[in-house]
């Protein structure tokens, strides 16, 4: 019984660190599509494989595409949920909030490097 519980806990941690994550959207920058307080499911494997806390991907197989909602760290280290509007020079993308009047996004801090991405929002 104890082995099964420990195995389940270990599997849950591995899934959270490498495959899927859950975050809570904060702020109004993505309204009306994502409201403040919405729980989001994030695919950590959408763009590549890397160890948690590392900025470089071990394997990178995709980049955010225009229209995808991406979770990433801003240059100030804050977690952000924004829509990719275009890919910039290789390894970077331009992200904007759907509510442009209330969004702190790439218009302020420039292109987002791939190393700052957490993953793609799959659902809410």
C-alpha atoms as one frame of an Amber mdcrd trajectory, in Angstrom:
protein
   0.000   0.000   0.000   2.752   2.486   0.950   4.661   1.689  -2.262   1.559
   2.412  -4.330   1.009   5.769  -2.606   4.660   6.762  -2.980   4.604   5.680
  -6.608   1.473   7.741  -7.272   2.992  10.808  -5.585   6.235  10.420  -7.550
   4.305  10.066 -10.810   2.199  13.159 -10.025   5.333  15.210  -9.348   6.966
  14.055 -12.580   3.826  14.904 -14.565   3.605  18.370 -12.973   7.275  19.160
 -13.547   7.598  17.847 -17.099   4.201  17.316 -18.772   1.265  19.406 -17.472
   0.874  22.210 -14.982  -2.022  24.181 -13.564  -1.840  27.914 -12.995  -4.323
  30.564 -11.940  -4.653  33.552 -14.276  -4.136  36.853 -12.499  -5.178  40.256
 -13.812  -7.327  41.531 -16.637  -4.861  41.457 -19.539  -6.458  38.440 -21.277
 -10.126  39.374 -20.795 -12.601  38.504 -22.171 -11.073  35.171 -23.253  -9.453
  34.413 -19.871 -10.871  36.000 -16.748  -8.972  36.797 -13.556  -8.878  33.722
 -11.289  -9.398  31.153 -14.050  -7.480  27.889 -13.578  -5.503  27.089 -16.734
  -4.081  23.763 -17.911  -0.611  24.262 -19.381   1.295  21.815 -21.588   4.959
  21.940 -20.598   5.912  19.664 -23.528   4.349  21.704 -26.342   7.574  23.448
 -27.335  10.232  21.085 -26.086  11.734  19.211 -23.147  13.762  20.819 -20.400
  14.439  20.392 -16.736  12.415  22.657 -14.423  14.221  25.892 -13.614  16.476
  25.628 -16.668  16.252  28.235 -19.439  17.638  26.037 -22.187  15.651  23.217
 -23.723  17.324  19.826 -23.978  15.202  19.293 -27.092  13.174  22.052 -28.737
  10.704  20.862 -31.380   8.365  23.827 -31.824   7.977  27.550 -31.235   4.806
  29.418 -30.280   2.584  30.121 -33.281   0.449  33.185 -33.820  -2.802  32.778
 -31.905  -1.512  30.386 -29.242  -1.867  31.427 -25.596   1.518  31.015 -23.933
   2.700  31.075 -20.313   6.136  32.604 -19.787   8.267  34.704 -17.462   8.563
  38.429 -18.154  11.992  40.096 -17.988  11.080  41.100 -14.408  10.501  37.439
 -13.502   6.702  37.638 -13.264   4.570  34.835 -14.664   2.548  36.020 -17.687
  -0.245  34.573 -19.812  -0.402  36.227 -23.241  -1.247  35.453 -26.843   1.581
  34.956 -29.335   0.952  37.441 -32.132   4.034  36.716 -34.215   7.404  35.051
 -34.093  10.322  37.463 -34.119  13.916  36.579 -34.907  14.637  32.867 -34.343
  14.086  31.873 -30.744  11.801  34.804 -29.862   8.128  35.678 -30.132   5.994
  38.767 -29.658   3.198  38.381 -27.067   0.209  40.604 -26.316  -2.735  40.446
 -23.967  -6.227  40.293 -25.480  -7.235  43.322 -23.395  -4.657  45.688 -24.873
  -5.618  48.619 -22.637  -4.727  46.655 -19.471  -1.893  44.471 -20.718   1.783
  44.735 -19.843   3.236  42.810 -22.773   5.818  42.797 -25.584   4.907  46.362
 -26.474   6.639  47.281 -23.201   9.399  44.683 -22.790  10.040  43.508 -26.357
  10.212  39.989 -27.795  10.005  37.032 -25.419  12.886  34.523 -25.640  11.944
  30.851 -25.961  13.922  30.139 -22.798  11.339  32.129 -20.818   8.391  29.944
 -21.863   6.647  27.549 -19.513   4.235  26.140 -22.079   1.040  26.475 -24.045
  -2.369  26.940 -22.441  -4.499  23.931 -23.398  -7.699  24.805 -21.619  -9.422
  26.354 -18.697
